């Protein structure tokens, strides 16, 4: 696909060269013709992709989907109907609820979404309940577990109480950046997070369509990354108050790698 050139602002009597016309007309038309035909909340245009996966959760706990649901102590994972999945924890009791992608089966190609594949990740969600004591991770990581990832190979968004953190690590060192308080998720409202990796040089984060930030250090390399969506309560919240997270559509794409 041709490079996208910023459109020029033409002035009267401007001289037009062959190279300018090739960039402004030929290359830009070619770029638009071959761009992904999907509009995302961030208006992010994904390069032509090799693979797209959309998950609608109705069969999320079935073995053949290779999507595993786990819970412990106060946690629960339940299908929410019409393409939704519900993660639940009690704020005053330690517990976890998570959904992890596992390996491919039946000799299918790998489910790897490592950064060399230029992955794009999108997740719809809504929070019903208090966010004071919960922790949530939405992203990709190399291993599954209750703990929110720190130095293991990963990239994603952590929600701690009502504060977002963009995080990534290369297996040794973590980059963790706090978002503006203005981006705190509202309760009982639908939100969308999006994450994209560009040629292993930068990880871009959007929250509800707004560009949050870009991380450029400690980016995981060719590690085997798979999506992990998890909700965790340390058990120090309000008595008899539950937090439920409704997961909507999940979309993942890759535009490079194998």
C-alpha positions in Angstrom: 0.0 0.0 0.0 1.2 3.5 -0.9 2.3 6.0 1.7 -0.3 8.5 2.9 0.9 12.1 2.2 -0.6 15.0 4.1 -2.9 16.9 1.7 -1.4 20.1 0.3 -3.1 23.5 0.4 -3.0 24.8 -3.1 -2.6 28.5 -3.9 -3.2 30.4 -7.1 -0.5 29.9 -9.8 1.2 27.2 -7.8 3.5 25.0 -10.0 2.6 21.3 -10.0 5.3 18.7 -10.6 5.0 15.1 -11.5 6.3 14.0 -8.1 3.7 16.2 -6.3 0.8 14.8 -8.4 2.0 11.3 -7.8 2.0 11.8 -4.0 -1.2 13.9 -3.7 -3.3 11.9 -6.2 -1.9 8.5 -7.1 -0.4 7.5 -3.8 -3.2 9.0 -1.6 -6.0 7.4 -3.7 -4.1 4.1 -3.6 -3.8 4.4 0.2 -7.6 5.1 0.6 -8.5 2.3 -1.8 -6.6 -0.3 0.2 -7.4 1.0 3.7 -9.6 -1.1 6.1 -13.3 -0.6 5.6 -14.1 -0.5 9.3 -14.7 2.7 11.2 -13.6 2.6 14.8 -14.5 4.9 17.7 -11.1 6.6 17.5 -11.4 7.0 13.7 -8.2 5.0 13.6 -7.5 3.6 10.1 -5.9 0.2 10.2 -3.6 -0.8 7.3 -4.9 -3.7 5.2 -4.9 -6.6 7.7 -4.1 -10.2 7.4 -6.4 -11.4 10.1 -9.4 -10.1 12.0 -11.1 -11.8 15.0 -14.4 -10.6 16.4 -15.6 -12.2 19.6 -19.3 -12.2 20.6 -19.0 -14.1 23.8 -22.1 -16.3 23.5 -19.9 -19.4 23.4 -17.0 -17.9 25.2 -16.7 -20.6 27.8 -16.7 -23.5 25.4 -13.5 -25.4 25.0 -13.4 -25.3 21.2 -13.4 -21.5 21.2 -10.1 -21.7 23.1 -11.2 -18.9 25.3 -11.0 -19.8 28.9 -13.0 -18.2 31.8 -11.6 -18.4 35.3 -12.8 -17.1 38.7 -11.7 -17.5 42.3 -13.2 -16.7 45.7 -15.9 -14.1 45.1 -15.4 -13.9 41.4 -17.9 -15.0 38.7 -18.0 -15.2 34.9 -21.4 -15.4 33.2 -22.7 -15.0 29.7 -24.7 -11.8 29.5 -26.7 -12.6 26.3 -26.7 -10.8 23.0 -22.9 -10.8 22.7 -22.1 -9.8 26.2 -20.1 -11.4 29.0 -20.2 -10.4 32.7 -17.3 -10.4 35.2 -18.3 -10.0 38.8 -16.4 -9.6 42.1 -17.5 -8.6 45.7 -15.7 -5.4 46.8 -15.4 -6.6 50.4 -14.1 -10.1 49.6 -11.0 -10.9 47.7 -11.7 -12.5 44.3 -11.0 -12.4 40.6 -12.8 -13.0 37.3 -11.1 -13.2 34.0 -11.2 -14.4 30.4 -8.0 -15.5 28.7 -7.3 -16.6 25.2 -5.4 -19.9 25.1 -3.5 -21.6 22.3 -4.9 -22.6 18.9 -6.1 -26.2 18.4 -6.4 -28.7 15.5 -3.1 -27.6 13.9 -4.4 -24.1 13.3 -1.9 -21.2 13.0 -0.8 -19.6 16.2 -3.1 -17.2 18.1 -0.1 -15.0 18.7 -0.7 -11.3 18.7 2.9 -10.2 19.4 4.0 -6.7 18.7 5.8 -7.7 15.5 2.3 -8.5 14.1 1.2 -4.8 14.4 -1.8 -5.8 16.4 -4.9 -3.7 17.0 -7.1 -4.4 20.0 -10.6 -3.0 20.8 -12.8 -3.8 23.7 -16.2 -2.5 24.7 -17.1 -2.5 28.4 -19.4 -1.1 31.1 -19.0 -0.9 34.8 -21.9 -1.4 37.2 -21.0 -0.8 40.8 -18.2 0.8 42.8 -14.7 1.2 41.2 -13.1 2.2 44.5 -11.5 -1.1 45.4 -11.3 -3.0 42.0 -8.5 -3.4 39.6 -9.1 -4.3 35.9 -6.7 -5.1 33.0 -7.7 -5.0 29.4 -4.9 -6.0 27.0 -2.5 -8.7 25.9 0.0 -10.6 28.0 2.2 -13.7 27.9 0.7 -15.5 30.9 -2.6 -15.7 32.7 -3.0 -15.0 36.4 -4.8 -13.0 39.0 -2.1 -10.4 39.4 -2.2 -7.3 37.2 0.9 -7.6 34.9 4.0 -5.6 35.8 7.3 -6.6 34.2 6.1 -9.6 32.2 5.8 -9.1 28.5 2.4 -7.3 28.0 0.7 -4.1 26.9 -2.7 -2.9 28.0 -4.8 -0.6 30.1 -5.0 -1.0 33.9 -7.9 0.5 35.8 -7.1 1.0 39.5 -10.2 2.4 41.3 -11.2 5.2 38.8 -7.7 5.8 37.4 -6.4 4.5 34.1 -2.8 3.5 33.6 -1.3 2.7 30.2 1.3 -0.1 30.8 3.7 -2.2 28.8 6.8 -4.2 29.6 9.5 -6.1 27.8 10.0 -8.9 30.4 12.4 -6.9 32.5 11.2 -3.3 32.9 7.7 -1.8 32.9 6.5 1.6 31.6 3.4 2.7 33.5 1.8 6.1 32.8 -1.3 7.6 34.5 -4.1 9.1 32.5 -5.9 12.3 33.1 -8.6 12.2 35.7 -11.0 13.4 33.0 -10.8 10.0 31.3 -12.1 8.2 34.4 -14.9 5.8 33.3 -18.5 6.7 34.2 -20.5 4.0 36.0 -23.4 2.4 34.2 -22.2 3.7 30.8 -20.6 2.0 27.8 -17.0 2.7 27.0 -14.5 1.6 24.4 -10.7 1.2 24.7 -8.5 0.7 21.7 -4.8 -0.1 21.5 -2.5 -0.3 18.5 1.1 -1.2 18.0 3.1 0.4 15.2 6.1 -1.6 14.0 7.2 -2.3 17.5 8.2 1.3 17.9 5.1 2.7 19.7 1.9 1.6 21.4 -1.1 3.9 21.0 -4.0 4.0 23.4 -7.5 5.5 23.0 -10.2 5.8 25.6 -13.7 6.5 24.2 -12.2 7.8 21.0 -9.8 10.3 22.6 -6.1 9.7 22.0 -4.8 9.0 25.5 -1.0 8.7 24.9 1.8 6.7 23.2 4.3 4.5 24.9 7.7 4.1 23.2 9.9 2.4 25.9 10.0 -1.2 27.1 7.8 -2.5 24.3 7.5 -6.3 24.2 9.2 -7.8 21.2 8.1 -11.0 19.5 6.7 -12.6 22.6 3.6 -14.8 22.3 0.9 -12.3 23.5 -2.8 -13.3 23.9 -5.6 -11.2 25.1 -6.5 -11.2 28.8 -9.5 -9.4 30.3 -9.6 -9.5 34.1 -11.3 -8.0 37.1 -9.7 -8.3 40.6 -10.8 -7.3 44.1 -8.3 -7.3 47.0 -11.3 -7.4 49.4 -11.0 -4.0 51.0 -14.0 -2.3 49.6 -17.6 -1.6 50.7 -19.4 -4.5 52.4 -22.1 -6.2 50.3 -21.3 -4.2 47.3 -20.6 -5.9 44.0 -18.8 -4.7 40.9 -19.9 -6.1 37.6 -18.1 -5.4 34.3 -20.1 -6.1 31.1 -17.8 -7.0 28.2 -19.1 -6.2 24.8 -17.6 -6.9 21.4 -13.9 -7.7 21.2 -12.0 -7.0 18.0 -8.4 -7.9 17.2 -6.5 -7.4 13.9 -3.0 -8.0 12.7 -1.3 -6.3 9.7 2.1 -7.9 9.7 4.2 -10.8 11.0 3.2 -14.5 10.6 
